Amino acid sequence: MIKERYNKYLNVLKSELIPAMGCTEPIALAYLASYTRDLLKGVPDEIEVMVSGNILKNVKSVVVPNTKGMKGIEAAIAAGVIAGNKDKVLEVIEDVKDEDIDKIKDYLDSHIINVGISDSPYIFDIIMVFKKGHDTAYTRIVNSHTNIVHASVNDEVLIDKEIVNEDSHTEISMSVEEIFEFVNEVRIEDIKDMLDKQISCNMNIAEKGLNGDYGANIGKVLLKTYGDDIKIRAKAYAAAASDARMNGCDLPVIIVSGSGNQGITASLPVVVWSNGIGASMEDLYRALALSDLVTIHLKSGIGRLSAFCGATSAGVGAGAGIAYLETHDLITICHTIVNALAIVSGMVCDGAKASCAAKIQTAVDAGILGYYMYVNHQEFKDGDGLVLKGVENTISNISRLAKDGMKETDKEIIKMMIKKAK
C-alpha cells in the first residue's frame, strides 16, 4: 500500500476512535452548552435551542450520565451549563459532583429552556442562543458532534465556517479490499495504543453492565438463557455494554463513526472471540482495525444519523473481524459482509434507549451467521433482495437504502416520537 493511502486509513482510525461518556447526542448538547456558557462568561438567564429531528430522536429516552437518572434535551443542556468542562469534549460532564446535580435540578426548576425542532436540511444540527443581561451568545454544531460551525457573542463573530454536508472520513474513498490490505500491512505500533484503549474502555463498561442492573439487562438474559458459548458471549458483552451506556453508566467508551454503540458493537465481539479461540494479540489488533474500518466504510455512505440502525453496520464489521480471526481470507470476509447485510438490512433506528442493546445482539448475530454461512458453503447471491454481485455493490445498495430510501421513514419515526413525547 502506498504511503499516502496507508496514512489516510491510519488517520481515519485516529479521528474516529475517540472516548465519549454516555450517548453521544446528549453529550454533544452538553458540550455545546458548556462552550456557549464560556462564551457568555456566565450561566445564562435564558436559553433557546433548535435541534434537528434526529437529535431529538437520540436524546429523548436516554439517561444523561452523572445526573442520577435525568433524561432529555433539557437535562443534557443544564448539565453542560452547570457542570460541563468543554475542554474534555465528549467527556464534558465527567467531573459532575453530587452538589452539581442539585444545582442542575435547581436550574431546570427555575429556568425555562425553550427547545424547538428545526427544519434544517442537515441531519445533525444544534443551535443554541444563550442570554445573560444585555449579552447574547449564539453557537451552532452541524454534521458531527463537535463540529462548531458558528460562534458569536453580541456582534462579534468568533467562528463562521462553511457547512459541508458530509462526514469527515468521506474524504477518503474506501473499499473492503483496501481495508484488508491495510490491516495486513499496518505496523502494530501505529495502532496499538488506540486499540488498547478501545479494548480496555469497552470491556470495562461491558463488565459493569454484566455485573450491574442496567436497562433490560440483555447481556445477562443471553448468558442465562443460552449459556456461555463463544457466540453468546460475543453478543452478550456488546449488549451489556450498551445497556450500561444507555442507562446512565458513567464509564467512557471508545466510539466509532460518532457512536458509542457502534464502537461497542464493532469491538467487543471481536475481543471476546479472540480471547475464546486463543488468538495472538497481533491478530486481535488487525481484526479490530478491520472491524472498525469496515464499520466506518459502511457508515460513510449513510451518514452519522439516519433511520437505519447504526448497530447494523457495526455488527457486520464485527462479523468481518471474526472472519479475519478465523481465516485471514479476503473472500471469506467479503462474503461475511454481504451475507450479514442481507440479513439485517431493514432494522430501523428509533432513537437511543434500552432496546439498542437488543438490536446490537441481533446485529452481531447477523455478522456471526454471515460468517458461518460462508464457511458452510452457503451464501446470498446476486439478485437476492438488495444483494448484488460484489461486496462494494451490495454496500452501495445498502447505503442508498439507508440514506435516500429511508428519508421518509426517518421523518415518520420522528413524528411518532414527538407525538408520544407530548
Solvent accessible surface area in square Angstrom, and as a share of the most:
residue,aa,sasa,rsa
1,M,54,0.24
2,I,116,0.59
3,K,159,0.67
4,E,105,0.47
5,R,52,0.19
6,Y,16,0.06
7,N,54,0.28
8,K,66,0.28
9,Y,0,0.00
10,L,14,0.07
11,N,83,0.43
12,V,9,0.05
13,L,0,0.00
14,K,109,0.46
15,S,65,0.42
16,E,5,0.02
17,L,14,0.07
18,I,63,0.32
19,P,38,0.24
20,A,0,0.00
21,M,3,0.01
22,G,0,0.00
23,C,4,0.02
24,T,2,0.01
25,E,8,0.03
26,P,0,0.00
27,I,0,0.00
28,A,0,0.00
29,L,0,0.00
30,A,0,0.00
31,Y,23,0.09
32,L,0,0.00
33,A,0,0.00
34,S,0,0.00
35,Y,33,0.12
36,T,0,0.00
37,R,36,0.13
38,D,54,0.28
39,L,33,0.16
40,L,11,0.06
41,K,181,0.77
42,G,20,0.20
43,V,61,0.35
44,P,0,0.00
45,D,77,0.40
46,E,96,0.43
47,I,2,0.01
48,E,80,0.36
49,V,3,0.01
50,M,79,0.35
51,V,0,0.00
52,S,5,0.03
53,G,12,0.12
54,N,5,0.03
55,I,0,0.00
56,L,20,0.10
57,K,1,0.01
58,N,11,0.06
59,V,0,0.00
60,K,50,0.21
61,S,34,0.22
62,V,0,0.00
63,V,14,0.08
64,V,0,0.00
65,P,1,0.00
66,N,30,0.15
67,T,0,0.00
68,K,147,0.62
69,G,46,0.44
70,M,28,0.12
71,K,111,0.47
72,G,10,0.10
73,I,8,0.04
74,E,72,0.32
75,A,5,0.04
76,A,0,0.00
77,I,0,0.00
78,A,0,0.00
79,A,0,0.00
80,G,0,0.00
81,V,1,0.00
82,I,40,0.20
83,A,19,0.15
84,G,8,0.08
85,N,59,0.30
86,K,61,0.26
87,D,111,0.57
88,K,71,0.30
89,V,61,0.35
90,L,4,0.02
91,E,32,0.14
92,V,1,0.01
93,I,0,0.00
94,E,66,0.30
95,D,69,0.36
96,V,20,0.11
97,K,116,0.49
98,D,95,0.49
99,E,95,0.43
100,D,22,0.11
101,I,10,0.05
102,D,86,0.44
103,K,110,0.47
104,I,0,0.00
105,K,91,0.39
106,D,90,0.47
107,Y,10,0.04
108,L,50,0.25
109,D,125,0.65
110,S,82,0.53
111,H,56,0.25
112,I,136,0.69
113,I,14,0.07
114,N,80,0.41
115,V,48,0.28
116,G,20,0.19
117,I,70,0.36
118,S,25,0.16
119,D,143,0.74
120,S,29,0.18
121,P,109,0.69
122,Y,42,0.16
123,I,81,0.41
124,F,3,0.01
125,D,3,0.02
126,I,0,0.00
127,I,34,0.17
128,M,0,0.00
129,V,29,0.17
130,F,0,0.00
131,K,73,0.31
132,K,79,0.33
133,G,69,0.67
134,H,189,0.85
135,D,61,0.32
136,T,43,0.25
137,A,0,0.00
138,Y,72,0.27
139,T,0,0.00
140,R,48,0.17
141,I,0,0.00
142,V,0,0.00
143,N,16,0.08
144,S,28,0.18
145,H,9,0.04
146,T,52,0.30
147,N,41,0.21
148,I,14,0.07
149,V,4,0.02
150,H,36,0.16
151,A,0,0.00
152,S,11,0.07
153,V,29,0.17
154,N,78,0.40
155,D,143,0.74
156,E,108,0.49
157,V,88,0.51
158,L,85,0.42
159,I,48,0.25
160,D,109,0.56
161,K,104,0.44
162,E,149,0.67
163,I,43,0.22
164,V,81,0.47
165,N,99,0.51
166,E,98,0.44
167,D,13,0.07
168,S,76,0.49
169,H,4,0.02
170,T,46,0.27
171,E,137,0.61
172,I,7,0.04
173,S,86,0.55
174,M,18,0.08
175,S,27,0.18
176,V,0,0.00
177,E,116,0.52
178,E,48,0.22
179,I,0,0.00
180,F,31,0.13
181,E,62,0.28
182,F,0,0.00
183,V,0,0.00
184,N,64,0.33
185,E,83,0.37
186,V,0,0.00
187,R,130,0.48
188,I,34,0.17
189,E,127,0.57
190,D,35,0.18
191,I,1,0.00
192,K,87,0.37
193,D,114,0.59
194,M,31,0.14
195,L,0,0.00
196,D,44,0.23
197,K,100,0.43
198,Q,0,0.00
199,I,29,0.14
200,S,54,0.35
201,C,19,0.12
202,N,0,0.00
203,M,34,0.15
204,N,86,0.44
205,I,0,0.00
206,A,0,0.00
207,E,71,0.32
208,K,84,0.35
209,G,4,0.04
210,L,25,0.12
211,N,122,0.63
212,G,22,0.21
213,D,115,0.60
214,Y,38,0.15
215,G,41,0.40
216,A,54,0.42
217,N,33,0.17
218,I,30,0.15
219,G,0,0.00
220,K,75,0.32
221,V,78,0.45
222,L,11,0.06
223,L,49,0.24
224,K,185,0.78
225,T,86,0.50
226,Y,138,0.53
227,G,32,0.31
228,D,95,0.49
229,D,63,0.32
230,I,33,0.17
231,K,73,0.31
232,I,22,0.11
233,R,59,0.21
234,A,0,0.00
235,K,19,0.08
236,A,0,0.00
237,Y,36,0.14
238,A,0,0.00
239,A,0,0.00
240,A,3,0.03
241,A,0,0.00
242,S,0,0.00
243,D,2,0.01
244,A,0,0.00
245,R,5,0.02
246,M,2,0.01
247,N,40,0.21
248,G,20,0.19
249,C,4,0.02
250,D,63,0.33
251,L,53,0.26
252,P,34,0.21
253,V,1,0.00
254,I,2,0.01
255,I,4,0.02
256,V,0,0.00
257,S,2,0.01
258,G,7,0.07
259,S,20,0.13
260,G,0,0.00
261,N,17,0.09
262,Q,10,0.04
263,G,0,0.00
264,I,0,0.00
265,T,0,0.00
266,A,0,0.00
267,S,0,0.00
268,L,0,0.00
269,P,0,0.00
270,V,0,0.00
271,V,3,0.02
272,V,7,0.04
273,W,2,0.01
274,S,3,0.02
275,N,99,0.51
276,G,41,0.39
277,I,76,0.39
278,G,63,0.61
279,A,30,0.23
280,S,63,0.41
281,M,103,0.46
282,E,85,0.38
283,D,32,0.17
284,L,4,0.02
285,Y,10,0.04
286,R,30,0.11
287,A,0,0.00
288,L,0,0.00
289,A,0,0.00
290,L,0,0.00
291,S,0,0.00
292,D,0,0.00
293,L,0,0.00
294,V,0,0.00
295,T,0,0.00
296,I,0,0.00
297,H,18,0.08
298,L,5,0.02
299,K,4,0.02
300,S,27,0.17
301,G,30,0.29
302,I,6,0.03
303,G,18,0.18
304,R,29,0.10
305,L,20,0.10
306,S,12,0.08
307,A,1,0.01
308,F,5,0.02
309,C,12,0.07
310,G,12,0.12
311,A,7,0.06
312,T,0,0.00
313,S,2,0.01
314,A,0,0.00
315,G,0,0.00
316,V,0,0.00
317,G,0,0.00
318,A,0,0.00
319,G,1,0.01
320,A,0,0.00
321,G,0,0.00
322,I,0,0.00
323,A,0,0.00
324,Y,2,0.01
325,L,9,0.05
326,E,68,0.31
327,T,48,0.28
328,H,81,0.36
329,D,57,0.29
330,L,39,0.19
331,I,92,0.47
332,T,8,0.05
333,I,0,0.00
334,C,23,0.14
335,H,48,0.21
336,T,0,0.00
337,I,0,0.00
338,V,13,0.08
339,N,1,0.00
340,A,0,0.00
341,L,2,0.01
342,A,35,0.27
343,I,66,0.33
344,V,10,0.06
345,S,18,0.12
346,G,59,0.57
347,M,34,0.15
348,V,53,0.30
349,C,24,0.14
350,D,53,0.28
351,G,2,0.02
352,A,7,0.05
353,K,33,0.14
354,A,32,0.25
355,S,49,0.32
356,C,17,0.10
357,A,0,0.00
358,A,35,0.27
359,K,36,0.15
360,I,1,0.00
361,Q,38,0.17
362,T,52,0.30
363,A,0,0.00
364,V,1,0.01
365,D,59,0.30
366,A,2,0.01
367,G,0,0.00
368,I,6,0.03
369,L,83,0.41
370,G,0,0.00
371,Y,15,0.06
372,Y,74,0.28
373,M,29,0.13
374,Y,56,0.21
375,V,58,0.33
376,N,90,0.46
377,H,166,0.74
378,Q,108,0.48
379,E,65,0.29
380,F,69,0.29
381,K,127,0.54
382,D,87,0.45
383,G,58,0.56
384,D,68,0.35
385,G,74,0.71
386,L,70,0.35
387,V,3,0.02
388,L,74,0.37
389,K,159,0.67
390,G,40,0.38
391,V,20,0.11
392,E,62,0.28
393,N,78,0.40
394,T,1,0.01
395,I,8,0.04
396,S,69,0.44
397,N,34,0.18
398,I,5,0.03
399,S,14,0.09
400,R,171,0.62
401,L,50,0.25
402,A,2,0.02
403,K,103,0.44
404,D,79,0.41
405,G,56,0.54
406,M,16,0.07
407,K,115,0.49
408,E,111,0.50
409,T,51,0.30
410,D,10,0.05
411,K,108,0.46
412,E,85,0.38
413,I,14,0.07
414,I,20,0.10
415,K,120,0.51
416,M,123,0.55
417,M,25,0.11
418,I,43,0.22
419,K,164,0.69
420,K,171,0.72
421,A,62,0.48
422,K,198,0.84
